[in-house]
Amino acid sequence: MADLLQPSDIPEKLHRPVRPATPASVLIPLFYKDADWHVLYIRRVTNERDRHSGQVAFPGGKRDVADITAIDVALREAHEEVGLECSDIQLLGELDTYHTSSNFVVTPVVGVIPHPYDFVPQLSEVDRIFSIPLSYLSDRRNIELRDRQFPSAELRRQVELKVVYFNRYDGEKLWGATARMTLQFLKAVRDGKIELPSNNL
C-alpha cells in the first residue's frame, strides 16, 4: 500500500496556503473483538455549515488554548465526542502529522480501549459510532484511488486530486484524509512503530 501513502491531501506543487495551518489531533481507538482488532470511527452529523458534514472520521478536532500536547487534544476530543474516559485509553503512540485539504495539520494518536464500552455520542457532532475490522482495512482489494475535484481557496480554483476510498463497510464510506490516516496507521503497525498488545486484554 506504499503507493497510497502521502503526508497531505494536496500535492506539494499545488499547496500554496495563504494562512498558517491549524493544529489538530484525532484519536485512532482500537479494540479487540471476534478474534480481530477493530478500528473505531464516527460519522459526523449532517450540517450545511460543516465542510466535512456527514463524513466518516476519527474522534478529534482542533487544539484549544488549554491543550499542551497533541495527545491532550486527542483525549479531550474523544471524551467530548464519544464519551471515552482518558483512564480507559491505553496509549500506543503518535503517527506523523497529516495536512488536510481544509488546512489542518492533524496528529493521529493511537490507543486501545476496552470492549464493550458504553459510548456517549455528542449528538450535535456525532451521528453514529461504528468500527471496521483491521483485517478488512488491510485488504488491498477493499481500497481504490479515485479522481475528485476540490475547491481550493488558496489557489482560487478547482483542483483534481487523487483520493483514497475504501469499499463501503456496514453501509459506511471511509475516504479522504481519514482513509489516508488509516493507511498510515496500518503501515506503522506493519513497520513495528505501533505495537498492538496481546489480545487477552
C-alpha positions, 0 to 999 in steps of 0.5 A, spaced: 500 500 500 506 504 499 503 507 493 497 510 497 501 513 502 502 521 502 503 526 508 497 531 505 491 531 501 494 536 496 500 535 492 506 539 494 506 543 487 499 545 488 499 547 496 500 554 496 496 556 503 495 563 504 494 562 512 498 558 517 495 551 518 491 549 524 493 544 529 489 538 530 489 531 533 484 525 532 484 519 536 485 512 532 481 507 538 482 500 537 479 494 540 479 487 540 473 483 538 471 476 534 478 474 534 480 481 530 482 488 532 477 493 530 478 500 528 473 505 531 470 511 527 464 516 527 460 519 522 459 526 523 452 529 523 449 532 517 450 540 517 450 545 511 455 549 515 460 543 516 465 542 510 466 535 512 458 534 514 456 527 514 463 524 513 466 518 516 472 520 521 476 519 527 474 522 534 478 529 534 478 536 532 482 542 533 487 544 539 484 549 544 488 554 548 488 549 554 491 543 550 499 542 551 500 536 547 497 533 541 495 527 545 491 532 550 487 534 544 486 527 542 483 525 549 479 531 550 476 530 543 474 523 544 471 524 551 467 530 548 465 526 542 464 519 544 464 519 551 471 515 552 474 516 559 482 518 558 483 512 564 480 507 559 485 509 553 491 505 553 496 509 549 500 506 543 503 512 540 503 518 535 503 517 527 506 523 523 502 529 522 497 529 516 495 536 512 488 536 510 485 539 504 481 544 509 488 546 512 489 542 518 495 539 520 492 533 524 496 528 529 493 521 529 494 518 536 493 511 537 490 507 543 486 501 545 480 501 549 476 496 552 470 492 549 464 493 550 464 500 552 458 504 553 459 510 548 456 517 549 455 520 542 455 528 542 449 528 538 450 535 535 457 532 532 456 525 532 451 521 528 453 514 529 459 510 532 461 504 528 468 500 527 471 496 521 475 490 522 483 491 521 483 485 517 478 488 512 482 495 512 488 491 510 485 488 504 488 491 498 482 489 494 477 493 499 481 500 497 481 504 490 484 511 488 479 515 485 479 522 481 475 528 485 475 535 484 476 540 490 475 547 491 481 550 493 481 557 496 488 558 496 489 557 489 482 560 487 480 554 483 478 547 482 483 542 483 483 534 481 486 530 486 487 523 487 483 520 493 483 514 497 476 510 498 475 504 501 469 499 499 463 501 503 463 497 510 456 496 514 453 501 509 459 506 511 464 510 506 471 511 509 475 516 504 479 522 504 484 524 509 481 519 514 482 513 509 489 516 508 490 516 516 488 509 516 493 507 511 498 510 515 496 507 521 496 500 518 503 501 515 506 503 522 503 497 525 506 493 519 513 497 520 513 495 528 512 503 530 505 501 533 505 495 537 498 492 538 498 488 545 496 481 546 489 480 545 487 477 552 486 484 554 
